[in-house]
């Protein structure tokens, strides 16, 4: 039986928000690009929250837009209404959020991709990654057996990889909105030594303030590698609970944590890992960081804050 075999510069697996941006970026750079999706009807689909922007994602949308991405342009064409959030507070927390027409957003993004030079959309499930003798990626294989040779692969599988829908005690293997999940690629990744980290990542959702001390106290360490943090209250909360802190050497974190936190480059995985391993492998360092943090947190008590504020008023 004849097997389809094609050649591309870049392969993008997944056509959600990240996959669309990756595919468009590659094509616009002049690379012959193919993007795979389990269904062309799910391109840039919004199965849950149909908003672009907002307090948590607004900065990311602006960064994508500044880099020439499509998300901001696409929502401009398809939004139902937009609103500036947090206007009753200071300008640093103002955040623009646009509510999308979910179907129109998806259709418009698909139209843009279909009309982009050097970009091919293929409805198929990628089940295997191909590597050469030096373990360099050089292609993918779909469930039907088609082979697509390439120079690089971008994984943007989102929630489809080994996806499950859980309700009550029932677990159903399915992707968002009843679409099929990608069930084969995980095995290929494991064969290549790429471990599935999802079993080790837990997203607790909203946690009441009254429960935070229990969470901090039960943690081995508090890792906070934010690139932008206006003050650093989470650092002090963790320190006050006797939890060692590993945080960024940027923004306000060095000022708040001082020498009592382990500072690392937030863009350097080896540096971050090294600091965590130091805590794990050196009990003395661990105990020192616990004690340092407890003392550091006392400097930021409400009593000290009130006294410092009073001294400013007296000086004025």
N, C-alpha and C positions, 0 to 999 in steps of 0.2 A: 504494500500500500504506500502510495506517495505521501511524504510528509512535508508540510509547509515549512519553508526555511527562509528567513528574511534577515537583513542586516540593518542595524541602526547605530547611531552614536550613543543615545541614551534611552533607557527604559525606565518608566515611572510606573510603579505598581500602586494602584489606588487613585481614584479621582474625586476624593473629597476636597475640602478647602486646601489642604496642604498639597495634595497631589496635583490639583489644577494649577496652583502657583508654580510648583516645581516644573511641570510639563511646559507651561507657557514660558518660563524663564529659560529653559534649555532651548526651546525652539527659537525664541527671540535672539538667543546668542548664536544662532546659525547651526545648531546641532540637529541632525535628523533624529526626531524623538517620537517614541510611541508610548502611549499611556494606556494601561489596562484597567478595566473596571468590571465588576461582576454584572453590572447592568448600566447601560447608557442612560437609563431613566434616573439613576442615582447620582449623576454628576453634580457635585456641589450641593448635594441634598441637605436639607435642614430637618432631620427627623424629630428634633425636640424644640430647642429654643430658636425661633426664627429672627434673631437679632444679630446685627453687626455692630461692634463697638461696645460701649458700656464701660463701667469702672474697671473691670478686670481685663478686658480684651481690647479696649480702645487704643492703648499705646501700641499694641502689636499690629493693629490694623493700620495705624499711621506709619509704622516702620515698614510694613509691607508696601504701602502706597509710595513711600519715599524711595523705595528700591525699584519702583516701576511695576509693582504687582497689580493684580486685576480686581482684588476684593473690593477696594474702595470705589472703583469705577463701576463695578457691577451693582453694588447696593445703591449707588446714585441713580441708576436706571430703573431699579425695581422696588424701592422702598415705599411703604404705605404711609408711614409718618416717622419723624425724627424728633428727638428731644434732648436738650442739654440737661444732664442729671446733676444733682448736688449744687444747684445754683444758690441755695440758701447758705452754703458754706464758702470757704475761701476758693480762689481761682485754681489752686493747685490740685483740687479734687474734682473740678468740673470735667464732665465726660460726656461726649456726644454718643448717642445710641440711636440707631435706625432700625425700625421694625420692617422686615422684608415680606414681600409676597413670596412665600416659599416656592411655589411652582414657577413663578416668573423668574426668580433668582436663579434657579437651577437651569431653566431653559435658556436664559440669557448667557450664562456661563458656558453652556454647551455650544451655543451659537458662536461665541467668541472663539472657542477652541477649534471648532470645525472650520473656521475661516482663518486660522493662523497657519502661515506657511511653515513647512517642515514638521508639522505636528499631525500624527495619526492617532485616532481613537480606536481601540479594539476591545470589544466585549468578550472577555475570556478570563478564566481563573488561572493565574500563574501558580504552578505547584512545585517548581524546582528552580534553584539557582545553579548555573554552570560556572565552574572555575577551571583555570588551566593548571599546569603542573606546579606553578609557583603560588597557587592559591589566590590568584587574581580573578576577579569576576569577569566573565566574558560572554554571558548570555543567560537566557531564561527559557524554561519549557512550560507550556500551558497544559491543562488537563487533557486536551485533545491530542497532545503529542507534538504540537507545532513548536519549532525552535526559532528563537529570536536572538541572534548574536548582537552583542553591544560592547561598548567600552566602559559603561558605568550603569549602575542600577540605583534608583532612588526608591526606598521603601516608604510608602505613605499609606499603610494599610488601615490606619485608624482603628475603628471598633469592629472591623469585619474579621480579623484574624482569630480563628477558633472562637467566634462570637457565640454568646449564649444569651437568651432572654430568661430571666428568673422572676417568677412571681409566686409568692408563697413558698411551698415546698417543691414546686415544679420548675425544672430546668429544661429549656428547649433550645437546641442548637440552631440558631437563626441570627441573621444580621438585623440591623435597624429596619423598621417598617416591614418586617416579614421577608426581606430580601435574603438570599442565600449567604451563608457565611463562607469565608475562605478557610477550608479545613486541611489543606495539604501543605501549604508553604511552611508552616511551623516545623514540620518534620525535616524539611530540607535545611532550614536554618540550624536546627539542632545538630544535624549531621556535619555542618560546617563549624560547629563549636560555638554558635551564637545562641546564648541561653535566653529563654523566655523569662523576662523579669517580672511579668505581671503577677505570678503567685506570691512575690515578695513585696508587692506594692499594694497598700491599702489606702483607699480614699474614704475617710470617715464622714465627709460632708460637714455640715454645720456642727460646731461643738460649743455648747453654752460656756460662758466665762467661768461658771462655778465648777465645771468639769476640767478646765485646762490644767490646774495644778496637779491633778491625778495623772494626766497624760504626760506632762513634763517630768514629773517625778519618776514615772515608770520607764522613761526612755534611757537608753544607754548614753546617748549624746544628742545634742540639738544642732542639726546642720542647717545653716541659713545662708545660702550662697546667692543672695539677691544682688542684682546689678544696680538697683536703685531702691533705696530705702530712706524715707524722709527722717525717721527718728531712730527706730530700732527697739521698740517696746518688746517685741517677742524675745529678743536676746536677754533683756533684763528679767522677763518673766521666767525664762528657763534657768537663768543663774540663781534667781531667788528660790527656785525649787531644788537647787543642788545638782543641776544637770550641766555638764561641761558643754561649752559652745564652740563650734567651728563655724566661722563666718567669713564674709568677703573682706578683702583689704581695700575696698572701694567705698565711695559714698560716705555715709555717716557711721558705718559700722566700726571702723577703727577708733573713732572718737568715743562711741558708746561702750564698746567692749574693752578698749584699751589693751593693756598687756595681759588682761585676765581672760581673754578669749584667744583661741588659736585662729590666726588670720591666714587666709589662703586666697590664691588667685581664682576668682569665680569662673574663669574661662579655661582653667587648667585642671583636667580631671585627675592627673597624677598628683598634683599638689593637694587637691581635696582628699583624695584617697590616702595620701601619706599622713595627713593630719588625723584622719580617723583611725588609721592603723597604729599611730603613735599612742592614741588613747587606749586602744585595745591591747597593745603589746607591752605597755609600760604602766604598771599599776601605780607607781609613784607619781608619774605625770598626771594620771587620771585623778588621784586624790588631791593633788595640788590645784588642778583646774576646778574641781568642785569647791574647794575652800576659797580660791581666788574669786570665783563667781559669786559666792555668797556674800563676801565682803564688798565686791563691786556693786551688787544690787542695792546694798544699804545706802550707797551714795546718792541714789535716785529715789529715796523715800519721799512721801508727801511732806513729811516734817522738814526735810532738807530743802525741798522745793519751796515751801512756804517761807522758810527763813531767808533763802536767797532772793525771793521776790520782795520780801519786806526790806531787805538791805538795799535793793534797787530803788524802792520808793523813798527810803530814808535819804539816799544819796541825791535823788532828784529834788 
